[in-house]
Amino acid sequence: MISLKVFEANQACKEIDGTMILQDVSISISQGDKVAITGKNGSGKSSLLKLIGGIYEETAGEVQRDQMNIGYVPEHFPENIRFKLKDYLILIGKMTTKSDEAFLNRLENYAEQFHITEFLNTPLKHCSKGTKQKAGIIQALLKKPDLLLLDEPLTGLDDHAKIELLKQLNSLPEKTTIIFTAHDSLLIEGVANRVITVENGRIVSDSKRYDIKRYKLIKAIIPTKELLEEIASIQYKSIGKDMVEIIVSEEESDRVLYMLLKRGCSIVELTERR
């Protein structure tokens, strides 16, 4: 089966104000690829993401982009937006998709999953960095994108939101192309099947990942949340008064389960995820 190319570049370069921020970029990205772009700060990760999405146009070289429905999550959410959070999401919905009852239901469901329901009527300029980041993620997911671009999406997110984002990305249709920049290993290990490394505006490594790590989601009833602080290598979110959902690597799952049971917790559900 031939994969549809969503982006292809041949020795593409990007220059801004006399500075070459991308040089000799030659890559091909197919529909359904899950790509992590890594590198040090200032290496050109975000610039490459913007080139792929068409936010940046190439200064030299050749670039081909498929016409697709693109969702984009910027690293820094725009400041001083006067709209209330819900009004902003509805406005974005009207601009990019059909804003009907089903859309509003999806909006409210995302708000609940990311724990920002209480802020829906708060002006965005008064929201915390984490809440703004969640709004940026939700607006992109609401588009039901064919191509989803995320620039350091975990920045400012609490553990609950990180777990929720991982779940949302893995629940998207398989044909959805996901490209993100990241330092945190959570999304790289849990989502990416390909890793591109950038240094000084050049691609220095482009490798497929065949050893995609699996992780466990544990739903447990706990006596107190304080006991979770005693267990290393976990991230968790509350899903009720005394219930949490814990994410842990497959290698650490037996140890964590043992420690939970030893501390009087009740395991409600254990599921394996990619």
TAFEN-V709328 format. One record per backbone hydrogen bond with DSSP energy under -1.0 kcal/mol. NH is the residue of the N-H (numbers start at 1). CO is the residue of the C=O. Records with the same first field share a line. If there is no record, write none. Layout:
NH=CO ; CO
//
This chain:
6=29
7=29
8=64
9=27
10=62
12=25
13=60
14=22
16=19
19=16
21=14
22=14
23=201
25=12
29=7
31=4
33=30
35=178
36=194
37=180
38=196
43=40
48=44
49=45
50=46
51=47
52=48
53=49
55=50
56=50
59=13
60=13
62=10
64=8
66=6
71=147
73=149
85=122
86=120
88=84
89=85
90=86
91=87
92=88
93=89
94=90
95=91
96=92
97=93
100=98
104=100
105=101
106=102
107=103
108=104
109=105
110=106
111=107
112=108
113=109
114=110
115=112
116=111
119=116
120=117
122=119
124=83
125=81
126=123
127=124
132=128
133=129
134=130
135=131
136=132
137=133
138=134
139=135
140=136
141=137
142=138
144=141
146=69
147=69
148=177
149=71
150=179
151=73
155=152
157=154
162=158
163=159
164=160
165=161
166=162
167=163
168=164
169=165
170=166
176=173
177=146
178=33
179=148
180=35
181=150
182=37
189=185
190=186
191=187
192=187
193=34
194=34
195=207
196=36
197=205
198=38
199=202
201=43
202=199
204=197
205=197
207=195
209=193
215=273
216=248
217=271
218=246
219=269
220=244
221=266
222=242
228=225
229=226
230=227
231=228
235=247
237=245
239=243
244=220
245=237
246=218
247=235
248=216
250=214
256=252
257=253
258=254
259=255
260=256
261=257
262=258
263=259
264=261
265=260
266=221
268=219
269=219
271=217
273=215
//
